Amino acid sequence: MSSLQNLFKNITGKHVIVVGDIYLDEYIHGKMEAVSAEGPIPIVNSYERTFIPNAAGYAAMLLSDLGFKVHLAGVVGGDSNGQELLRILAEKNIDTDAVLQVKELTTNCQTRITVVGAHYPKQDVLRVNTPQPLPLDQNSIAAILTQIKSVAHLADAMILVDKNENVITEKFVGRLKSIAEKNQLVLIGDSERNTLLFEGFDAITANENEAAQAIGDGNADIDGLGERLQSELKCGTVFLTRGAEGITVAERGKQARHLPTKAREVFDVNGAGEAVLAAVVAGKLGGLTSIDTGRFANICAGLAVSKPGLAEISRQELVRFEQRLNAEITAEKLLTLDRLKLVVDKARADKKRVVWTNGCYDIMHVGHILYLEKAKALGDILVVGLNSDASVRKYKGPLRPIVEETQRAKLLTSLTCIDYVVIFDDESPIRLIEKLHPDIYAKGGDYTIDTINQEERHVVEAYGGEIALLPGVEGMSTTNIIDKILEAYKD
């Protein structure tokens, strides 16, 4: 079972409450056949018209697709767009008892007219938005709160989605926080206008502009932006989205960590923020670490931007997308020394710390995994030097390795804690260390500073690198495993 399938199993059937602005997006697709004789007005022959919820409605839909039981709270108008919204949400099995329908209001709606022709690509020719609505009155707020309270005991999390501060106001947030605290709900927020509303939340998602606006510094250093926002809001974790650069995870009590994403062709960035938000909810409630949650958010955002408009994202699509992504990443992890030198130099220019370790990794076991995870935690990029088959035979004897080098490399590149792998033929990787100058040289097991390879030690010390000795897991080694196998099958 894949990691995502395990995640889906853990979250299926859990209840979440989504509160916020509910929009309806209308897409009219057609061909521009002529320009009106009455003026420069395009005449579009429409061949398709679709509707899909946006903002809190889209987030609710994505969460429903992931397997959550979703209760949506907000307001729509008594017009046809409001009726269409409620119909679509009902089809997605989203509970809308807390969606207040106000006859006098106009439902938030965005209409896009998109055309395509034989000699020009698909493009928007017109967008129509409804006027920004006024904040809810006290009676409406009270009615929504009553419905939220009635389902709060079922829920595991409350998610606030703010687009225009029509629903999510400071006073309303205070009341929602009280409900969440009373029912021990995980609080997660996303706001385009005022991220500071979410002080003390368990997690928030924000893009670079939203974060800079929240801390009042338009020239803030991007690398430290997530940490500053987390400190400002005193929240659990900030997931700072950085477009094609990926996501930075800033967690309370830990150094911020950037998770790059694979560059890919972008079809439409609309909806990427809600996709990240849904992923964060899934990760938080599905038992993922904040780092793994950020990785899942990168997957969801990558799939969202590869589709036109506000597209639905199914579990099956996410699994297939992850498989393709892992295959691409694995292929890119195994590098030649010359290619690796370019990567390491670029990382150093970006002020990232490069960790080096090496070994045979013949018959992988939990001791290897734990050590590699510790090594990764020392810096930003972990590079593993892998002894080739010829190299292993030089000091382990003609019967080793048990597993040949391409298979060992495949196992290493499949680990998320490893960024790059390079295979070397010499008995010692000293030539590689001299060329790469990693910031940290890590060794595992029962080594001391005096028992590690002294030539390698002197090279590292000469260029000012750091040496890290990480204790291994007692009794856990490839040799011990081989001895146990031989003992078990000696007859």
C-alpha positions in Angstrom: 0.0 0.0 0.0 1.4 3.4 -1.0 2.0 6.2 1.5 -0.9 8.2 0.1 -3.2 5.2 0.3 -2.3 4.9 4.0 -3.1 8.6 4.4 -6.5 8.2 2.7 -7.3 5.2 5.0 -6.5 7.3 8.1 -8.7 10.3 7.1 -11.7 8.6 5.5 -14.9 9.4 7.4 -13.4 12.1 9.6 -15.6 15.2 10.0 -14.3 18.7 9.2 -16.1 22.1 9.4 -15.2 24.6 6.7 -16.2 28.2 7.4 -15.8 31.1 5.0 -16.6 32.9 1.8 -18.4 30.7 -0.7 -18.1 31.7 -4.4 -19.5 30.2 -7.6 -17.2 30.2 -10.6 -18.9 30.1 -14.0 -16.9 29.1 -17.1 -18.2 29.8 -20.6 -16.2 28.2 -23.4 -16.6 29.0 -27.0 -15.2 30.3 -30.3 -14.9 33.9 -31.3 -16.5 33.8 -34.8 -16.7 37.6 -35.5 -16.6 41.1 -34.2 -19.9 43.0 -34.0 -20.6 45.6 -36.6 -22.0 47.8 -33.9 -18.6 48.2 -32.2 -15.4 46.3 -31.2 -17.4 43.6 -29.4 -16.3 40.0 -29.8 -19.1 37.6 -30.8 -18.6 34.3 -29.0 -20.4 31.1 -30.0 -20.7 29.2 -26.7 -20.3 25.4 -26.8 -19.9 24.7 -23.0 -21.0 26.3 -19.8 -19.9 24.9 -16.4 -20.2 25.9 -12.7 -17.9 25.0 -9.8 -17.7 26.2 -6.2 -14.8 28.5 -5.3 -13.1 29.7 -2.1 -14.5 27.9 0.9 -16.8 25.9 -1.4 -13.9 24.7 -3.5 -11.9 23.8 -0.3 -14.9 21.8 0.9 -15.2 20.0 -2.4 -11.5 19.0 -2.4 -11.8 17.8 1.2 -14.8 15.7 0.3 -12.9 14.2 -2.6 -10.2 13.2 -0.2 -12.7 11.3 1.9 -13.7 13.7 4.7 -17.3 14.3 5.9 -17.5 18.0 5.2 -19.8 20.5 6.9 -19.7 23.9 5.1 -20.7 27.2 6.8 -21.2 30.5 5.2 -23.7 32.5 3.2 -25.2 32.5 -0.3 -27.8 34.7 -1.9 -31.4 33.8 -2.8 -30.6 34.0 -6.5 -30.1 31.3 -9.1 -26.4 31.2 -8.5 -27.0 30.5 -4.8 -29.3 27.6 -5.8 -26.7 26.3 -8.2 -24.1 26.4 -5.5 -26.2 24.4 -3.1 -27.1 21.9 -5.8 -23.4 21.2 -6.6 -22.5 21.0 -2.9 -25.3 18.5 -2.3 -24.1 16.3 -5.2 -20.7 16.2 -3.5 -22.3 15.0 -0.2 -21.3 18.2 1.6 -23.5 19.2 4.5 -24.8 22.7 3.9 -27.1 23.1 6.9 -24.8 25.9 8.1 -24.9 27.7 4.7 -27.3 30.6 5.2 -29.3 31.5 2.2 -30.2 35.3 2.3 -32.8 36.3 -0.2 -31.6 39.9 -0.4 -27.9 39.0 -1.1 -26.2 38.4 -4.4 -24.2 35.3 -4.5 -20.4 35.8 -5.0 -19.8 34.8 -8.6 -17.0 35.0 -11.0 -17.7 34.5 -14.7 -15.0 33.7 -17.2 -15.5 33.7 -21.0 -12.8 31.7 -22.7 -12.4 31.3 -26.4 -10.3 29.2 -28.7 -9.8 29.3 -32.4 -7.9 27.7 -35.3 -5.2 30.3 -35.2 -5.0 31.3 -31.6 -4.7 29.4 -28.3 -7.3 29.2 -25.5 -7.6 32.5 -23.7 -9.9 34.5 -21.5 -11.6 37.4 -23.3 -13.8 38.6 -20.4 -14.2 38.2 -16.6 -17.2 39.4 -14.7 -17.3 39.7 -10.9 -20.2 40.5 -8.7 -19.8 43.5 -6.3 -18.0 42.7 -3.1 -20.6 41.9 -0.4 -21.0 43.7 2.9 -20.0 41.9 6.1 -22.7 39.7 7.7 -25.0 41.2 10.2 -25.3 39.8 13.7 -28.4 37.8 13.1 -26.7 36.0 10.2 -23.6 35.3 12.3 -25.7 34.0 15.2 -27.6 31.6 12.8 -24.4 30.2 11.3 -22.8 29.8 14.8 -25.9 27.8 16.0 -25.5 25.3 13.1 -21.7 25.0 13.6 -22.2 24.3 17.3 -24.7 21.5 16.5 -22.0 19.5 14.5 -18.9 20.6 16.3 -18.9 17.5 18.6 -18.6 15.3 15.4 -15.7 17.1 13.9 -11.9 16.8 14.2 -11.0 20.1 12.6 -12.3 23.6 11.7 -11.0 25.3 8.6 -11.4 29.0 8.0 -11.2 30.3 4.4 -11.2 34.1 4.0 -11.3 35.8 0.6 -12.8 39.3 1.4 -13.5 39.5 5.1 -17.2 39.2 4.4 -17.6 36.2 6.7 -14.3 35.8 8.5 -14.1 38.9 10.8 -12.1 39.3 14.0 -15.1 39.0 16.2 -16.4 35.9 14.3 -13.0 34.2 14.5 -13.0 34.7 18.3 -16.3 32.9 18.6 -15.2 30.1 16.3 -12.0 29.7 18.3 -14.1 29.2 21.5 -16.1 26.5 19.8 -12.9 24.8 18.5 -11.3 24.9 22.0 -14.4 23.5 23.7 -14.6 20.6 21.2 -10.8 20.1 20.9 -10.8 20.8 17.1 -7.6 21.4 15.1 -7.8 25.0 13.8 -6.4 25.7 10.3 -6.7 29.0 8.4 -6.1 30.6 5.0 -6.7 34.3 4.3 -6.1 36.5 1.3 -6.7 39.7 3.2 -5.8 39.4 6.9 -3.7 36.4 8.0 -3.3 38.0 11.4 -6.8 36.9 12.2 -5.5 33.4 12.8 -3.3 34.0 15.8 -2.7 30.8 17.8 -4.1 28.5 15.1 -2.6 25.0 14.8 -1.7 25.7 11.2 -2.1 28.4 8.5 -1.4 28.5 4.8 -0.2 31.7 3.2 1.6 32.8 0.0 4.6 35.1 0.0 2.5 38.3 -0.5 0.0 37.4 2.2 2.8 36.6 4.7 4.7 39.9 3.9 1.5 41.9 4.3 0.8 40.2 7.6 4.2 41.1 9.1 4.2 44.6 7.5 7.4 44.1 5.6 7.1 44.1 1.8 10.9 43.7 1.4 11.1 40.7 3.8 13.7 38.0 3.2 11.8 35.1 1.6 13.8 32.4 3.4 13.0 33.8 6.8 9.4 34.9 6.0 7.7 31.7 7.3 9.6 31.8 10.6 8.7 35.4 11.2 5.0 34.8 10.4 5.0 31.7 12.7 6.5 33.8 15.5 4.2 36.7 14.9 1.0 34.6 15.0 2.3 32.2 17.7 0.8 29.4 15.7 1.8 25.7 15.3 3.0 25.6 11.7 3.1 28.0 8.8 3.0 26.4 5.3 4.3 29.2 3.1 3.6 28.6 -0.6 6.2 30.0 -3.0 4.7 29.1 -6.4 7.1 27.2 -8.6 9.7 27.2 -5.8 7.6 24.9 -3.6 6.6 25.3 0.1 8.5 26.4 3.2 7.4 24.8 6.4 8.0 26.8 9.6 7.1 24.9 12.7 7.1 26.1 16.3 10.5 25.3 18.0 12.2 24.1 14.7 14.2 25.7 12.0 12.2 26.4 8.8 12.6 23.9 6.0 12.0 24.5 2.3 10.5 21.8 0.2 11.2 22.4 -3.4 8.8 21.1 -6.0 9.5 19.8 -9.5 9.0 22.5 -12.1 6.3 21.6 -14.5 4.1 23.2 -17.1 1.4 25.4 -15.4 -2.0 25.3 -17.0 -3.9 27.4 -14.4 -2.8 28.6 -11.0 -6.4 29.2 -9.9 -7.3 26.9 -7.0 -3.7 26.0 -6.0 -4.1 27.7 -2.6 -7.2 25.7 -1.8 -5.4 22.5 -2.9 -2.6 23.2 -0.5 -5.1 24.0 2.3 -6.9 20.6 1.7 -3.5 18.8 1.8 -2.6 20.5 5.1 -5.9 19.4 6.6 -5.4 15.9 5.4 -1.8 15.8 6.7 -2.7 17.2 10.1 -5.6 14.7 10.6 -3.9 11.8 8.9 -0.9 11.6 11.2 1.7 13.0 8.8 4.6 15.1 10.1 4.7 18.7 9.1 7.4 18.0 6.6 5.5 15.1 5.0 2.4 17.3 5.0 4.3 20.0 3.1 5.4 17.3 0.6 1.8 16.2 0.1 0.8 19.8 -0.3 3.4 20.1 -3.1 1.8 17.1 -4.8 -1.7 18.5 -4.5 -0.7 22.0 -5.8 1.3 20.4 -8.7 -1.7 18.5 -9.8 -4.1 21.5 -9.4 -2.0 23.8 -11.6 -1.7 21.1 -14.3 -5.4 21.3 -14.9 -7.6 24.1 -16.3 -9.7 26.1 -13.9 -11.0 24.8 -10.6 -10.8 21.1 -11.3 -11.7 18.2 -9.1 -8.8 16.2 -7.7 -9.5 12.5 -7.0 -7.5 10.1 -4.8 -6.7 8.0 -7.8 -5.2 11.0 -9.6 -3.1 11.9 -6.6 -1.7 8.4 -6.3 -0.8 8.3 -10.0 0.6 11.8 -9.9 2.8 10.8 -6.9 4.0 7.7 -8.7 5.0 9.7 -11.8 6.6 12.4 -9.6 8.6 9.8 -7.6 9.8 8.1 -10.8 11.0 11.5 -12.2 12.7 12.4 -8.9 14.3 9.0 -8.6 15.8 9.4 -12.1 17.1 12.8 -11.2 18.7 11.8 -7.9 21.4 9.5 -9.3 24.0 11.8 -10.7 27.5 11.7 -12.1 30.2 13.5 -10.1 30.4 16.4 -12.5 26.7 16.9 -12.5 26.6 16.6 -8.7 29.4 19.3 -8.5 27.1 21.8 -10.3 24.2 20.9 -8.0 26.3 21.3 -4.8 27.8 24.6 -6.0 24.3 26.0 -6.7 23.1 24.8 -3.2 26.0 26.6 -1.6 25.3 29.7 -3.5 21.8 29.6 -2.2 23.2 29.3 1.4 22.1 25.7 1.8 24.1 23.3 4.0 25.2 20.1 2.2 25.6 16.9 4.2 27.8 14.1 2.8 27.8 10.4 3.9 28.8 7.2 2.2 28.6 3.5 2.5 27.8 0.2 0.8 24.1 0.0 1.9 24.1 -3.7 1.0 20.8 -5.2 2.3 19.1 -2.1 3.6 17.8 -2.3 7.2 16.2 0.0 9.8 19.6 1.1 11.1 20.5 2.5 7.7 17.1 4.4 7.6 17.4 5.9 11.0 21.0 7.0 10.4 20.2 8.6 7.0 17.3 10.5 8.6 19.6 11.8 11.3 22.2 12.8 8.7 19.5 14.7 6.6 18.5 16.6 9.8 22.0 18.1 9.9 21.5 20.3 6.8 19.4 21.0 3.8 20.7 18.6 1.2 21.9 15.0 1.9 24.3 13.5 -0.7 25.1 9.8 -0.3 28.2 8.3 -1.9 27.5 4.6 -2.8 30.3 2.1 -3.1 30.2 0.4 -6.5 30.3 -3.4 -6.7 34.0 -3.2 -7.5 34.6 -0.9 -4.6 32.8 -3.2 -2.2 34.8 -6.2 -3.3 38.0 -4.4 -2.6 37.5 -4.4 1.1 34.6 -6.8 1.8 35.8 -9.7 -0.3 34.7 -11.4 -3.5 31.3 -12.6 -2.0 30.0 -9.1 -1.4 27.9 -7.2 -2.2 24.8 -9.3 -2.0 22.8 -6.7 -3.9 24.3 -5.2 -7.0 24.9 -1.5 -7.3 22.0 -0.4 -9.5 19.5 -2.0 -7.2 21.2 -0.5 -4.1 21.1 2.9 -5.8 17.4 2.5 -6.6 16.6 1.8 -2.9 18.6 4.9 -1.8 17.0 7.2 -4.3 13.5 6.1 -3.2 14.1 7.5 0.3 12.7 11.0 0.8 15.5 11.9 3.2 18.1 11.5 0.4 18.5 14.2 -2.2 21.3 12.8 -4.4 23.3 9.6 -4.9 26.6 9.2 -6.6 28.4 5.9 -7.2 32.1 5.7 -6.8 34.7 2.9 -7.6 37.5 3.8 -5.2 37.8 2.2 -1.8 37.5 5.7 -0.2 35.4 8.6 -1.5 38.2 11.1 -0.7 38.4 12.2 -4.4 34.7 13.1 -4.3 35.0 14.9 -1.0 37.9 17.0 -2.3 35.8 18.0 -5.3 32.5 18.6 -3.6 33.6 20.2 -0.3 30.4 19.3 1.6 29.6 21.4 4.6 29.1 18.4 6.9 30.8 15.0 6.7 28.7 12.5 8.6 29.7 9.0 9.7 27.5 6.5 11.5 28.1 3.5 13.8 30.7 3.3 16.6 33.3 5.6 14.9 35.2 8.1 16.9 37.1 11.1 15.5 40.3 9.0 15.7 38.9 5.9 14.0 37.3 7.4 11.0 39.4 7.5 7.8 42.1 10.0 8.7 42.8 11.1 5.2 39.1 12.0 4.7 39.2 13.7 8.1 42.2 15.9 7.2 40.6 16.9 3.9 37.4 18.0 5.5 39.2 19.9 8.3 41.5 21.5 5.7 38.6 23.2 3.9 36.7 24.1 7.1 34.0 21.4 6.9 32.2 20.0 10.0 32.5 16.3 11.0 29.4 14.7 12.6 29.5 11.3 14.3 26.1 9.7 14.6 25.6 6.6 16.7 24.2 3.6 15.1 21.5 1.1 16.2 23.1 -1.5 18.4 23.2 -5.0 16.9 21.9 -3.8 13.6 24.2 -4.4 10.6 24.2 -6.1 7.3 26.8 -8.7 8.5 24.6 -9.6 11.5 21.6 -10.0 9.1 23.6 -12.3 6.8 24.8 -14.4 9.8 21.2 -14.8 11.1 20.1 -16.0 7.6 23.0 -18.5 7.4 22.2 -19.7 10.9 18.5 -20.1 10.1 19.1 -22.0 6.9 22.3 -23.9 7.6 20.6 -27.3 7.5 
